[in-house]
Amino acid sequence: MLMAREKIISAQSTSVDDEQQNAALRPESIDQCIGSGDLLEKLQISITAAKQRDEPMEHVLLHGPPGLGKTTLAYVIAHEMGAKIKVTSGPSLTRPGDLIGILTNLEHRDVLFIDEIHRLPPAVEEYIYPAMEDYKVDFIVDSGMHSRTINLPLKPFTLIGATTRAGLLSPPMRTRFGINHHLEFWNVDDLLARCKMSAEMLKIEYDEDALRLLAGRARGTPRIANRLIRRCRDYAQVKDDGKLHEKSIVAALKLEGIDELGLDELDRRFLRTIISTYKGGPVGIEAIAATLGEETDTLVDVVEPYLLQSGLLARTRQGRQITSAAAQHLGVNWVPASDENSLFETGA
């Protein structure tokens, strides 16, 4: 049961089927996009100007937590440019030949989307620099006195890079992107608009108050909102009249272990461990991972971002520490103190 809860609330794509269902709900144009602040206006201006000049759009770097629409924006840009998109990822490009094969097959103004671009091997990354700046690649064939350099021209294209860890990008790579934007967690109003769009695409009847409740538990992430809609739709179809009412959504999310703040069982175990075992912190993430029996990367990439953003967790130099808001949410009376005499009592 725990595994199902981890999957539904994770901002990561959980399976091929999950990714296909998310793709079916993607907008096709910028006018259909929601959220992303002033990024959409910047993209619209850049796309229009590039089309008027019959040039490729500037290279774009999108970074931020998973599930916020980086891949969706890449597809939207390609659609708006009237171009094809080639999708790959940093870990899959293990050799320079892999990249060169993709680059040479791109047509004029096509889009190359590289997900998790920070994981590109250094040997491959070096070939991207001249491709981005001069639309060419230079590679060496043979070795020793018989070696020679072949200059291979490329058709002008747009590179869109996406990463969840922008800090791991090398400075030479980062500075070659003309548009660099950090995606933030969505607010409830934007998530509500996204939920309405998804419900209409799925032909689901709904009450607006019910969708607002669902949006409030989606952790600021549209991918999670879409996943919750599909789960609540199934529950309403089997247990109710098929329409998304507030009562059916509350019952469906309770069954999945998702509370009113959008926390699942792993999130609550994470916070309770800091409280009960480490007296509220500070404590290192490795110690928490060992206590929970979870991978450190899972806690850092899946659990912590939303807890930090929602003010339930603080990250200090000494380690992780809960906040009074977390103690209140868990029903724990907590008296923060600098010594070891902190008081922890379970609330009624």
Long-range contacts (C-beta under 8 A, 24 or more apart in sequence): 1-257, 2-265, 2-266, 4-256, 5-256, 5-257, 5-258, 5-264, 5-265, 5-266, 6-264, 6-266, 6-302, 8-224, 8-227, 8-228, 8-231, 8-256, 8-258, 8-264, 9-219, 9-224, 9-256, 9-258, 9-262, 9-263, 9-264, 9-267, 10-224, 10-302, 11-65, 11-66, 11-67, 11-68, 11-219, 11-221, 11-223, 11-224, 11-302, 11-305, 12-66, 12-67, 12-301, 12-302, 13-66, 13-223, 18-227, 21-226, 21-230, 22-223, 22-226, 22-227, 24-201, 25-197, 25-198, 25-201, 25-202, 25-226, 26-72, 26-75, 26-76, 27-72, 27-76, 27-197, 28-75, 28-76, 28-79, 29-76, 29-79, 29-80, 30-76, 30-80, 32-197, 33-69, 33-72, 33-73, 33-76, 34-186, 34-190, 34-193, 34-194, 34-197, 34-222, 35-68, 35-69, 35-186, 35-187, 35-190, 35-194, 35-222, 36-69, 36-73, 36-181, 36-183, 37-184, 39-73, 39-181, 39-183, 42-179, 42-181, 43-73, 43-77, 43-80, 43-179, 44-80, 46-178, 46-179, 47-77, 47-80, 47-81, 50-81, 50-109, 51-81, 51-82, 54-109, 55-109, 55-156, 56-81, 56-108, 56-109, 56-110, 56-156, 56-157, 56-158, 57-81, 57-109, 57-158, 58-158, 58-177, 58-178, 58-179, 59-132, 59-158, 59-159, 59-160, 59-161, 59-176, 59-177, 59-178, 59-179, 60-158, 60-159, 60-160, 60-161, 60-177, 60-178, 60-179, 60-180, 60-181, 61-117, 61-160, 61-161, 61-162, 61-163, 61-166, 61-169, 61-174, 61-177, 61-179, 61-180, 61-181, 62-160, 62-161, 62-162, 62-163, 62-181, 62-183, 63-162, 63-163, 63-164, 63-165, 63-166, 63-180, 63-181, 63-182, 63-183, 64-164, 64-182, 64-183, 64-184, 65-164, 65-183, 65-185, 65-221, 65-305, 66-164, 66-221, 66-223, 66-301, 67-221, 67-222, 67-223, 67-224, 68-183, 68-184, 68-185, 68-186, 68-221, 68-222, 68-223, 69-183, 69-222, 70-115, 70-162, 70-183, 71-113, 71-115, 71-162, 73-160, 74-111, 74-113, 74-160, 74-162, 75-113, 77-111, 77-158, 77-160, 78-110, 78-111, 78-113, 81-109, 81-111, 81-158, 82-109, 83-107, 83-109, 83-110, 83-111, 83-158, 84-110, 84-111, 85-110, 85-111, 85-112, 85-113, 86-110, 86-111, 86-112, 86-113, 87-113, 87-115, 88-112, 88-113, 88-114, 88-115, 89-114, 89-115, 89-116, 89-119, 90-114, 90-115, 90-116, 90-117, 90-118, 90-119, 90-120, 91-116, 91-119, 93-120, 93-121, 93-124, 94-121, 94-124, 95-123, 95-124, 96-123, 96-124, 96-126, 96-127, 96-139, 98-124, 99-124, 99-127, 99-128, 99-131, 100-127, 100-137, 100-139, 100-152, 103-131, 103-137, 103-154, 103-157, 104-152, 104-154, 106-154, 106-155, 106-157, 107-155, 108-155, 108-156, 108-157, 109-156, 109-157, 109-158, 110-155, 110-157, 110-158, 111-157, 111-158, 111-159, 111-160, 112-157, 112-158, 112-159, 112-160, 113-160, 113-161, 113-162, 114-159, 114-160, 114-161, 114-162, 115-162, 116-162, 116-163, 116-164, 117-161, 117-162, 117-163, 117-169, 117-173, 118-163, 118-165, 118-166, 118-168, 118-169, 119-168, 120-173, 122-170, 125-170, 125-173, 128-159, 128-173, 128-176, 129-172, 129-173, 129-176, 131-159, 132-159, 132-176, 133-176, 164-301, 185-219, 185-220, 185-221, 185-306, 185-309, 186-220, 186-221, 186-222, 187-220, 188-212, 188-215, 188-216, 191-215, 191-216, 191-218, 191-220, 191-222, 191-225, 194-222, 194-225, 194-226, 195-225, 195-229, 198-225, 198-226, 198-229, 199-229, 199-244, 202-229, 202-230, 202-233, 204-229, 204-233, 204-242, 204-243, 204-244, 205-242, 205-243, 205-244, 206-243, 206-244, 207-243, 207-244, 207-245, 207-246, 209-246, 210-244, 210-245, 210-246, 210-248, 210-249, 211-244, 213-246, 213-249, 213-250, 214-244, 214-249, 214-253, 216-260, 216-262, 217-253, 217-258, 217-259, 217-260, 217-261, 217-262, 218-262, 219-262, 219-306, 220-306, 220-309, 221-306, 224-262, 228-253, 228-258, 231-256, 259-329, 261-310, 261-312, 261-329, 262-306, 263-307, 263-312, 263-329, 266-292, 266-294, 266-302, 266-303, 267-303, 267-306, 267-307, 268-330, 270-299, 270-303, 270-307, 271-307, 271-312, 271-313, 271-322, 271-326, 271-330, 272-330, 274-320, 274-321, 274-322, 275-322, 275-326, 275-327, 275-330, 275-332, 275-334, 275-344, 276-344, 279-340, 279-342, 279-344, 280-321, 280-322, 280-327, 280-334, 280-336, 280-342, 280-344, 281-314, 281-316, 281-318, 281-319, 281-320, 281-321, 281-322, 282-316, 282-318, 282-319, 282-320, 282-321, 283-319, 283-320, 283-321, 284-319, 284-320, 285-319, 285-320, 287-319, 288-320
